Amino acid sequence: MVLAVILGSAVPAAATRVYLRHAPRVGPPPLRVVVKNAGKEWANCVFSTVELAEQAPVGSPSALQFATDEPLWGRCFFPQALGANRPGDLYDIVTVDGRRAWEQAYETPIPPLALSHLVPYGVILRNLFAGLSPGDHVVRIEGLRRAGKSMQRVYEGSFTLRRVR
């Protein structure tokens, strides 16, 4: 289940249940990129019109631009396995054109050895996308993990969304 707020409207938790699908681990995921800067590290999100497995090979279908009528999946990687975590420890912040537009806390813990999670952003963000003006919009996803009383960035990614009506 996911707690979500999208410009004042809730998203059914059932729409986000598929994000826990994971492939068996066989070494580091080929599409994962880990950034290290000033003693901190985070990984990337890869976006596609199809579900990408955690171990999807380089060259798998991915995109940086989507139309509102296309499926939109995000495979968001962690810099390392999260280990033990609790409901609400993983949190997404979504900005559109530089403005904070949506946020969610995942109520289901991520499996401790997982190096990523799959998110059906096209379904979850449908109401947000429907409210955008026609044209191109830059959407940024930032994943945070609760660490004590602070939040640490664990992934980020962005894409352009073309609102077509």
N, C-alpha and C positions, 0 to 999 in steps of 0.2 A: 504494500500500500504506500502511496505517496501523498504527502500533504502538499497541496499546490494552490497558489493564488495567482490568477492571471487577470490583471486589471479588474479586480473585484469579483471574478467568477471562479468557482472551484472546478477542478478537473476530476472525473471519476477515477478512483484508484485502480480500478480494473483495467484502465487504458494503459497502465504502465507496468503491468506484471511481467511482461516478456524481457525486461531489462536484465534479469538474473540469469539468462542463458549463457553458459560458459563452455568453451571447448576444453578438452583435457590439455594440461600443460605439457609442452614439448620444447623447452627452451624459451628464450625471450620472444615475444610477439614481433614479427617482422615489420609491422606498421607502427610500432611504438617508437617515439622519439622522446628522450628524457633531456630536459633543459636543466642545467645547473648554473646558478647565479647567486653570488653573495651568500654562500652557505645554504641556500634553499634549492629544492629541486621539484619539478613538476613535469607532467607528460602532456601529450597531445590528444586531441579528439580527431577522428577521421569520420567524415560524413559521406553518406551514400544514399542511393534510392533503394538499396537492398540491404538486408541484414548482413553484417560482416562478422565472421567468426573471430574470436580472440587471436587465433593463429593464422588469420587470412594472409596470403602471400603478398609481397610487393607486386603491384600491377593489378590488384583487385579493384573493382569499380568504385571509384570515389569521385567526389565533386566538391567544388567550392561555391557553386551557384545553383539555386533551386527555384522552381516556380511553386506558387502556393498549391497548385493542383498535383504536385508530384509527391510520392512517398519520401520521407526524410528520416533516416536513421543516423544515430551517432554512436560510434564505438569509442568510448573515452577510456584512455589508458591511465594507469597509476604509475608513478616512478618506481615503485616496488609494491609487493603485496601489502595490503593494508593490515593484515594480521587481525587480531581480535578487534571487533567494532560493534557498536550498538545501534539500535534504531535511532535515526536522527543525526548520526555522526557524519554522514555524507550529505552535502548540501549543494545545490546548483543555484547560481545567479545568472540570469539571462539579461543582457542589455541589447537594446535595439537602437541603432544610430547613436550610440554613446549614452543612452538613458536607461537606467534600471527599469526593466519592464515586468519581470517575473522571477519568482524564486520558489524552490521546493526543497524539502528535506525528505530523504528516503527513509521510510519507516521500517523497511526490511534491511537487516545488516547484509553487507556484501560478504560472500564467502571469503574466509581469511586468506586463502592462497590465490585468489583471483588477481589478475594483473589488469583487469579492465571491467567495464560493464557496458551493455548494449542498451541504448535508450531510444524509444520510438518518438523522437522529437516532433515529427510531423503530426502525430496524434495528440501528444501532450500540449503542444503549442498551437493547436488549430484555432482556438478562440483568439489568442493573441495575434496570430497572422491575419485572421479575418478582419480584425479591427485596424489594420495598417492601411495607410493611403496607397493608391496605386503607384507603382514604381519600384526602384531597388532600395533595399534596406540592409544594412550590415548588422548581423546577429552574432553576438559573442556569448559563448558559454564558458563559465568559470566554475569548476568544481572545487569545493572546499571541504576539508575534513576537520572535525572538532578535535583539538588536541588540548586537553585540560580546559582552560578558560578562553583559549584563543582558537582561531580558525587558520588552517594552513592550506594554501592552494595545492591541489594534487593534479589538476588537469585544466587545460583551456584549449579552445578552438573557436574558429569563426567561419562564417559563410555569408554569402549574399543571397537574400531572398527577394525574388521578383514577385510583387503582388500584382496579379493580372486582372483584377476587376474590383 
